[in-house]
């Protein structure tokens, strides 16, 4: 029997790190669904047509070293507003979520669209300034010379696009638990998320 954890939220709020740690702690498979869109965005930046890129996507494409770059993030947000691209990637995500042994998926529309019946739903957020600083540190460590003010502007623009798009906008599902990481360490945030998962697992077994 599967057990699905859906973790949504804006960029650099901590959802990816929390998702990976929760997956490791509970022995669940993990899928960063944002990588699907980053991979398609990268392919489009290199000249591919968006829908064709989405339809041709392979698991190997998710391992490309440039997917965490700022350019790939921008590309992901732009292709994610295309309904046909989202539809092409929907089956892949739902199949992953339904796998035996359970799964953790993180993204922007997991609890609201991809896995509306997920056993656990979290919406992870943080202030704009904190998220921009986290992302800037991450990019700087990789040698990206981008200014922190530019990172902040990009995050805000991306949030606006993701929240306003017609196809599966970034929203917190009605039954999702809000986890604000603005003043939390990653360990504290993971502990809160793990407590919720444990409670739901025990309830399911009961």
C-alpha positions in Angstrom: 0.0 0.0 0.0 1.3 3.5 -0.9 1.6 6.5 1.4 1.9 9.8 -0.3 3.3 13.0 1.1 2.7 16.2 -0.9 4.9 19.2 -0.1 4.3 22.5 -1.9 5.5 26.0 -1.7 7.5 28.8 -3.4 11.2 28.6 -4.3 13.8 28.5 -1.5 11.3 28.1 1.3 12.9 24.8 2.2 10.4 22.3 0.7 13.1 20.4 -1.3 15.4 19.8 1.7 12.5 18.9 3.9 11.1 16.5 1.3 14.4 14.7 0.8 14.9 14.3 4.6 11.4 13.1 5.1 11.8 10.6 2.3 15.1 9.3 3.9 13.7 9.2 7.4 10.6 7.2 6.4 12.0 5.1 3.6 9.9 6.8 0.9 10.8 7.5 -2.7 11.3 11.2 -3.5 10.5 13.2 -6.6 11.4 16.9 -7.0 8.7 17.7 -9.5 10.3 21.1 -10.1 13.2 19.3 -11.9 10.7 18.1 -14.5 9.9 21.7 -15.4 13.5 22.8 -15.1 14.6 20.1 -17.5 11.9 21.2 -20.0 12.9 24.8 -19.5 16.6 24.0 -20.2 15.6 22.1 -23.3 13.5 25.1 -24.5 16.3 27.5 -23.8 18.4 25.3 -26.2 15.9 25.6 -28.9 13.3 22.8 -28.3 9.6 23.4 -28.6 8.0 23.2 -25.1 5.4 20.5 -25.6 7.9 18.3 -27.6 10.5 18.7 -24.9 7.9 17.7 -22.2 6.9 14.6 -24.2 10.5 13.6 -24.9 11.6 14.0 -21.2 13.5 11.0 -19.8 14.6 10.2 -16.2 18.2 10.9 -17.4 17.3 14.5 -18.2 16.6 15.1 -14.5 20.3 14.5 -13.7 21.6 17.4 -15.9 24.1 19.5 -13.9 22.6 22.8 -15.0 19.1 22.2 -13.6 19.7 24.2 -10.4 20.9 27.3 -12.2 18.9 30.6 -12.1 18.4 30.3 -15.9 16.8 26.8 -15.5 14.6 28.1 -12.7 13.4 31.0 -14.9 12.8 28.6 -17.8 10.8 26.3 -15.5 8.5 29.0 -14.4 7.8 30.1 -18.0 7.1 26.6 -19.4 5.0 25.7 -16.3 2.3 28.2 -17.4 1.7 26.1 -20.6 -1.3 23.8 -20.0 -0.2 21.2 -22.6 3.2 21.0 -20.9 1.6 20.4 -17.5 -0.7 17.7 -19.0 2.2 15.9 -20.6 4.0 15.7 -17.2 0.9 14.8 -15.1 0.9 11.1 -15.7 4.6 10.8 -14.8 4.0 12.5 -11.5 0.9 10.6 -10.6 2.5 7.2 -11.4 5.4 8.1 -9.2 3.1 9.1 -6.3 1.2 5.8 -6.5 4.2 3.5 -6.3 4.4 0.7 -3.8 6.2 1.7 -0.6 5.1 5.3 -0.7 6.5 8.6 -2.0 7.2 12.2 -1.2 6.6 14.7 -4.0 7.5 18.4 -3.8 6.4 21.1 -6.1 3.8 23.8 -6.4 0.6 22.0 -7.2 1.1 18.5 -5.7 -1.5 18.8 -2.9 -4.0 20.7 -5.1 -3.7 19.0 -8.5 -1.3 16.1 -8.7 -2.2 14.3 -5.5 -5.4 15.8 -4.1 -5.9 12.6 -2.0 -2.3 12.6 -0.5 -2.1 11.3 3.0 -0.1 14.3 4.2 -0.1 17.8 2.6 2.3 20.5 3.6 2.7 24.1 2.2 6.1 25.3 3.1 6.8 29.1 2.9 9.1 31.8 4.2 9.5 35.6 3.8 10.6 36.9 0.4 13.9 38.3 1.9 14.8 35.1 3.7 14.1 33.0 0.6 16.1 35.3 -1.6 19.1 35.2 0.8 19.0 31.4 0.9 18.9 31.1 -2.9 21.6 33.7 -3.3 23.9 31.8 -0.9 23.2 28.6 -2.9 23.9 30.2 -6.2 27.0 32.0 -4.9 28.4 28.7 -3.6 28.2 27.4 -7.2 30.0 30.4 -8.6 27.0 32.3 -10.0 27.8 36.1 -9.7 24.2 37.1 -9.5 23.4 39.9 -7.0 21.1 39.2 -4.1 18.7 42.0 -5.2 18.3 40.4 -8.6 17.6 37.0 -6.9 14.9 38.7 -4.9 13.4 40.3 -8.0 13.4 37.0 -9.8 11.8 35.2 -6.9 9.0 37.7 -6.7 8.4 37.6 -10.4 8.3 33.9 -10.4 5.9 33.8 -7.4 3.6 36.1 -9.3 3.7 34.0 -12.4 3.2 30.7 -10.5 0.3 32.1 -8.5 -1.5 33.8 -11.4 -1.2 31.1 -14.0 -4.5 29.5 -15.2 -3.1 26.0 -15.2 -2.7 24.6 -11.7 -1.6 27.8 -9.9 0.6 27.7 -6.9 -1.8 27.6 -3.9 -2.0 25.9 -0.6 -4.5 23.1 -0.7 -7.4 23.7 1.7 -6.4 20.8 3.9 -2.6 21.5 3.8 -0.7 22.3 6.9 1.2 25.6 6.7 4.9 25.4 7.7 6.6 28.8 7.8 10.4 28.4 7.9 11.3 32.1 8.1 12.7 31.7 11.6 13.2 28.0 11.7 16.4 26.0 11.3 16.1 23.2 8.7 16.3 20.6 11.5 13.4 22.2 13.3 11.3 22.4 10.2 12.1 18.7 9.4 11.1 17.7 12.9 7.7 19.4 12.6 7.1 17.8 9.2 8.2 14.4 10.5 5.9 14.7 13.5 2.9 15.3 11.1 3.9 12.3 8.9 4.3 10.0 11.9 0.8 11.0 13.2 -0.8 10.3 9.9 1.0 7.0 9.5 -0.1 5.9 13.0 -3.7 7.0 12.2 -3.6 5.0 9.0 -2.4 1.9 10.8 -5.0 2.3 13.5 
